Amino acid sequence: MSTDTTAGEGAARAGRGKVTLDDVHALCERYRTWGKWGPDDQIGTLNYIEPEMIVAASALVRQGKVISCALPYDGDGPQNGWGGRVNPIHLMLQDGGDAAIGAQDHMARLRYADDAVYMPLQSGTQWDALSHVFYDGKMYNGFGQEHVSSTGAGKCGIELTTEKVVGRGVLLDIPRHRGVPWLEPGQGIDSAELAACAEAQGVTVGRGDFVLVRTGHIAMCRARGSWGDYAAGDAPGLSLDSTHWICGNEIAGVATDTWGMEVRPNETDEIFQPVHIVLLVNAGLLIGEIFDLERLADDCAADGVYEFMFVAGPLPFTRAVGSPLNPLALK
């Protein structure tokens, strides 16, 4: 892993107002992988995963324990309407009442229930597709934003990753590492802290791994009895400096328990969500958000095992720019 720093990188640690647009652009250039896997590649860092890595990850299943990292998809979720995102709306198409009043009497003896759901694909636990974010008119691998139209993503759609998100997972429990129940909004996590947390937990992180970073933001909301401004508000998260550790270790994907993965307020006012610009657009890294890591964190703390097989394929919505999922840690 590369550990050298520049003046801009040091500024990234200092906090909001200390980072310039030039610093962000320097990180973009440094960690850009466009063309690394060919001019037509559309899955980015998922290319790091080799078949033997999946075989090795399967050996981490020793207890037969399965832990979901998904938040329930229901009306009690964190969305508040920002950007048109609402919580899932569950509707019944047929129910016991329909059966009771004879609406299904055209069928011999059998009666049934059926349902439907409306939801923005990024309203709960979700992956960002590489087509989710543009910068200067480009998405990952230099594809133009015009490839995402009213019919969806013609390049880098989420369906291209449905068989790719399997491998070794590692939880980095930052609040427990700090000795606090959760990180407060606005607190950033840098490369040094990610490395120190991994060392303290006795795990190494390397090529093709999926790293789940717990900030405790969901735990904070639950303790306070309200989602508050969880969606689009201030939050703890990854700082720009964290991109050195993330990209230096060549991980396949990173996910957090916050709405937007990176620290908010952002470290600069010159660009919205700058870590997304570095990691998603330029590095081609799979990003996950709104992962519920509380049960997994408690389990890892109890048995001291912070690595597991990770199975987290998105739903294969054709040409979608994001997808809900049920990420599973198998121990």
N, C-alpha and C positions, 0 to 999 in steps of 0.2 A: 504494500500500500504506500502511495506517495504521501509524505508528511511535510514537505516543504511548503512554506507560506510566503506570500508577497504582502506588500503594504495593503493592497485591496482586500486580501483575505483576512488580514488582521482587523481591518475596518468592519468586515462582515460580522465579526464577533462582538463588536462594540455596541451594535444595536441600531434601531431605527434612526434615520437621519445621518448616519455615518457611512452609508453605502451609496455609491453613485451608480448611474446607469452604465458608466464605463466599466465599473467593477463587475456588474452583471454580464455585460458583453464579453469581458475577458473570460469569465467562467464558462459561458456558452461556447466560446471558441475552443477553450481548453478541453472540454469534455464532449464536444460534438462527435457523434459516431456516424454521421451521414456517409454512406458509401462503404462503411466497414464490412457489411455483409452483402454488398452489392447494391447497385442503383435501384433495384426493384424491391428491396427488403421492406417489409411492413410490420415486423414484430419486434424490432430493436433488441434490447438486452435479453429477451427470452431466448435468443440464439445462444446464449452462454450455456444453456442447459443441455447436457449430453445424456444419452440413454443410461450410461453407467452411473450418472449422478442420481437418477431416479431409482435405480436398483439399490444404490447405497442408502438412499433416504428410506427405502422400505425397511431396512434393517434397524431403523430407529423405533419401529413399532414393537415394543416389548411388553406392554401391559394390556394391550387391546382396548385402550382408552381413546374415545373420540370426543373432542371438544369443539363445539361450534363457536366461531367468532363473528356470527351475524347478529345484528340488531333485529328484533322482530319487525316484519313489514306490516304495519298497521297504522291506524289513525293517531296513535300516541307517539309517533316518531318526532324527530327534531325539526322538521321543515316548517318554515314560517311564510312561505310564499316568495322568498327572494328568488329572482330570476325565473319565476314561474314554477318553481319546485314546491310541490305540496306533498303531504304524506300519502301513502297508498290508500286508495278508496276501494273497499271490498263490497261487491254487490252480489246478491243471489239472483240467479236467472230462473231457477226452479227450486222449490223447497217443500217442506212437509205440508204447508198450507195449500199449495197447488195440488198436491196429491189428495188431500182431504176433501177439496171441493170438486174433485172430478176432472181437473184440467189435464190429467194424464190417463184418463180412462180409455183413450184410443189404443193403449198398449195392454197386452194380456198380462194381468197380475202384477208385473214388475212396476215399481214406482221409484223415483230417483230425486236427487238433489244435484244442482249444478250451479257454478258461480263464475264470477269474472272479477278482474281487478283493473283499475286505472292507476298508473303511477308513472311519474318521471323516472327514467331508468337510473338516475343518480340521486334518488330521494332517500336511500338507506345505504346499507353496506354495499359498496360498489367499487369497481375498477374503472379508471379512466382509460379509454382507448387512446392510442397515439394520435387519433384524429380529433381529440377533444379540445386542444388548445392550438392556436396559431400565434405566430409572432412575425411581424413584418411580412404578413401574407403567406407564411410558410408553416407547415407542420413538420413532423419528423421526416428525415431523409430528404428534405427539400421539396416535398410535394406541395403544390400550391393549394391555398384554401379553397379554390374553386372546385376541388375534387369532392368537397362536402356540400351537397346541394339539398334542396327540399326533399329529395328521395333518399338522403342519407349519405354515408361516407363511401365514396368510390375507392378511396385508398385508406388503409390502416383501420378498417372497421374492426369492431371488437370480436366478430365471429372468427377472425383469423387466429385468435389466441385460445380458443376453447379447449384445445388439447395440449396446451403448452404450459399451463400454470400448475405444475406438479413437480415436487422436489423437496429439498431440505428447507425447513423453516426454522428461524431463530427469533425468539422474543427478547427484546431489550427493554427491560422494565426500568425506565428512568426514574419515576418517583421512588421506588424502593431503593434504587441506587443512591438517591439523594437523602433518603430517610424521611420522606414526606408522603402524605396520602395522595397528592396530585400536584402537578405543576400549575402555576397560576397563569392566566391569560397574559400574553406578551413575553413569556419566558421562552427563550430559544434553546435549541439543542445543537451543539456544534460537533465537529469531528472528534475532538479530544474526548468529549463526554461519551460519545458512542463507543469509541475504542475502550475507554476506561470501564464502561458498563459491561461490555462483552468480556473483558478480562476478569472483572470481579465476579461475573456469573460463571466463569470457567468455560466459555465457548469461544470458538474462533468463527470468523465469518469470511467467506470467500466466494469465488466465482460460481455463479448460478444459484446462490442462495436467495431465499425470500426473507426479508427482515421486517418483523412487526415491531413497531416502536410504540410503546405505551406511554402516554402523557398523563393518564388519569382524568382526562377531561370529561368522559362519560361518568366516571365515578363522582366527580364534583357535581355534575348536574343532578345525579340521583340523590346525593346527600342534601342538596338544596331544594329538592322537590320540584324542580322546573328545568326545562331545557333553556329557558332564558334566550340569550342571543347566540346559542351554540351554532346555529346556522348563519354563517356569514359575519359573525361577530368576532371580537378579539379572542385569541386562543393561544395556548402554548403550541410549539411545533418545531419542525426542523428549520434551522437557520441556513443561510446561504453557505456558511462555512462547512456545513454537514455534507455538502456535495463532494468535497474532497475524499472523505471516508467512503461515501456511497459509491462514487464512480471509481475510486482507487481500488476498491475491493471487487469490482465487476459483478455486483449482485444483479439478480434478475428482476427484482421488484421490491418495493418498499410500501408498507401500509401503516397507517396510524389510526388512532381512535378519535380524530378530530374531523371537523367538516371539510377542511381544506388542506390538511397535511402539513403546511408550513406555518411558521410563527406569524401571528397577526396581533397588532398592526404589523404590516410588512416592514422590512428593514430599510426601505427607501420609499419615498413618495413618488418616485419617477416612473415606477412600473408596478402594475398590480400582479401579485403572486409571482415574484421573480424566481422562486425555486422551481415552480412548474416550468418556467421558460427554460431553465438550465436542464432539468432532469427529463421532462416529458418531451419537449420539442427538440432539444439538441442531443441529449444523451440517449433518447429513445427508451427510457426506463418506465416500466409498468408502475403505476401509482394507484394505491388503494386508500380509500377514505371511509370514515364512519364504521370502522371495525370495532366490535365490542370485545375488548381484550381482558375484561375483568376476571372471568372464570379461568381463562388460560393463565393469567398472571398469578392467581391464587394457587393454581395447581403446580405451576413451575416453582413457586416459592416453597411449596410444601415438600416437593420431592427433589428439588435442586437440579432438575433437568430442564434446560431452556432450549433444547433442540428437539425437533419432531419431524415427522413426514407431514408435508403440507399439500393439501389437495384443494384447489380453489379456482376451478374453471368458471368463467363467466357464462351466463346463459347465451346461447348462440343467436342473438338477435341480429339478423342480417343488416349490415351497413350502419349499425348503431355506433355512437361515439362514447358509450359507456354501458355498463351492465350491472344489475344486481347479482348477488351470488350468496352461497352459503359456504364460507371458507372453513375448512376442517383441519384441525391439528390432531394428528394421530400419534399417540405415545405408547 
